[in-house]
């Protein structure tokens, strides 16, 4: 009888610890879209080292990415708003003196979403429109208009670049 109680106690404890584990939530804990940087000339992923990205109307309106060799960035959204704008400032020496910037605005609906017992509740976002300025941004593409906590690239930002065979631009 004592062995059965010990076995039952062991099963209950194992179940309790397994239920508290965060390993059941394999994606992000919130719905934050991942954006990737691409060359409009080659359509290949590129690393940019002179971008500063800050949120306008994003949570805390703070700098989201400082200059450094980056090929992707997470761009948070505000569940209390219907749009968010990100300001891209080019810190490359030849452009910084002229104050060249671009803006990307996403229009969306925030949707309450129960991901799972392990991940909990969060917002998903249905993107209804994309606007962008066209200084160095050639285009912006959405891989999927529904942004959830799945950790995949949902936004592709294509920058104007020259093909390596066409000149010295990087």
C-alpha positions in Angstrom: 0.0 0.0 0.0 2.8 2.3 0.9 4.5 1.6 -2.5 1.3 2.5 -4.3 1.0 5.8 -2.5 4.6 6.6 -3.3 4.1 5.8 -7.0 0.9 7.9 -7.1 2.7 10.8 -5.3 5.5 10.5 -7.8 3.1 10.7 -10.8 1.2 13.7 -9.3 4.5 15.5 -8.7 5.8 14.7 -12.2 2.5 16.0 -13.7 2.7 19.2 -11.7 6.2 19.9 -12.7 5.5 19.1 -16.3 2.5 21.5 -16.3 4.6 24.3 -15.0 7.3 23.8 -17.6 7.8 26.5 -20.3 9.1 24.0 -22.7 5.6 23.5 -24.1 5.6 27.0 -25.5 8.1 26.7 -28.4 7.3 30.1 -30.0 7.6 33.6 -28.8 5.7 34.6 -25.6 4.0 37.4 -27.5 3.1 38.3 -31.1 6.0 40.5 -32.3 6.6 40.5 -36.0 10.1 39.6 -37.3 11.3 41.7 -40.2 14.1 40.8 -42.5 16.3 43.0 -44.7 16.7 42.2 -48.4 18.3 43.7 -51.5 15.8 44.8 -54.2 18.5 44.1 -56.8 19.2 40.5 -55.9 16.3 39.6 -53.7 18.8 38.1 -51.2 19.0 38.6 -47.5 21.4 41.4 -46.6 23.2 42.6 -43.4 23.0 46.4 -42.8 25.3 48.0 -40.4 24.1 51.6 -40.4 20.4 51.5 -39.5 18.8 52.8 -36.4 15.1 51.9 -36.1 12.8 53.5 -33.6 9.1 53.1 -32.9 6.6 55.9 -33.4 3.5 54.9 -31.6 5.1 51.6 -30.7 5.4 50.6 -27.0 7.7 53.1 -25.2 8.6 54.8 -28.6 12.1 53.7 -28.1 15.1 52.7 -30.3 14.5 49.1 -31.3 17.8 48.6 -33.2 21.0 50.5 -33.1 23.6 50.5 -35.9 25.4 47.1 -36.1 25.5 44.3 -38.6 21.9 43.1 -38.6 19.8 41.2 -41.1 16.5 41.1 -39.0 14.7 43.0 -36.3 11.6 42.4 -34.1 9.1 45.3 -34.5 6.6 45.5 -31.7 3.0 46.5 -32.1 0.6 48.3 -29.8 -2.6 46.4 -29.0 -4.3 49.6 -28.0 -3.8 51.2 -31.4 -4.8 50.5 -35.0 -1.5 51.3 -36.5 2.2 51.5 -35.7 5.0 53.4 -37.4 8.7 52.7 -37.4 11.3 55.3 -38.3 14.4 54.1 -40.1 17.4 56.4 -39.8 20.4 55.8 -42.0 23.6 56.3 -40.0 25.9 55.7 -43.0 28.3 58.7 -43.2 27.3 59.8 -46.8 23.6 59.8 -45.8 23.6 60.9 -42.2 24.6 64.5 -43.1 21.4 64.7 -45.3 19.1 63.3 -42.6 17.8 60.5 -44.9 15.1 58.5 -43.2 12.3 56.1 -44.2 9.1 55.2 -42.4 7.0 52.0 -42.4 3.5 52.1 -41.1 1.4 48.9 -40.5 -2.4 49.2 -40.1 -3.9 46.3 -38.2 -6.6 44.9 -35.9 -5.5 43.5 -32.6 -7.2 40.1 -31.9 -7.2 38.5 -28.5 -5.7 35.1 -28.9 -5.3 32.0 -26.6 -2.1 30.4 -27.9 -2.0 27.4 -25.6 -1.9 26.4 -21.9 1.8 26.8 -21.9 2.0 30.1 -23.8 -1.2 31.6 -22.4 -3.2 34.5 -23.9 -1.8 37.2 -26.0 -2.8 39.4 -29.0 -2.5 38.3 -32.6 -2.6 41.1 -35.3 -4.3 41.1 -38.7 -2.4 43.5 -40.9 -4.9 45.4 -43.1 -2.4 47.8 -44.8 1.2 48.7 -45.3 2.6 52.1 -46.1 6.2 53.1 -46.5 8.3 56.0 -47.7 10.5 55.3 -50.6 13.9 56.9 -49.9 16.0 53.8 -49.7 13.2 51.3 -49.2 12.1 49.9 -52.5 9.2 47.8 -51.2 7.8 46.0 -48.1 6.2 42.6 -48.4 4.1 40.6 -45.9 4.7 36.9 -45.9 1.4 36.5 -43.9 -1.0 39.2 -42.8 -1.7 37.3 -39.5 1.0 38.0 -37.0 1.0 35.4 -34.2 3.6 34.3 -31.7 5.2 31.9 -34.2 8.8 32.9 -34.5 9.1 33.3 -38.3 9.9 36.3 -40.5 6.5 37.9 -41.5 7.8 41.2 -43.0 10.4 41.6 -45.8 11.9 45.0 -46.3 13.6 45.5 -49.6 16.3 48.2 -49.8 17.6 49.8 -52.9 21.1 48.4 -53.5 23.3 47.9 -56.5 24.3 44.4 -57.7 27.9 43.7 -56.9 28.6 43.7 -60.7 27.1 47.2 -61.2 29.2 49.3 -58.9 30.8 49.8 -55.5 27.6 50.3 -53.5 27.2 48.0 -50.4 
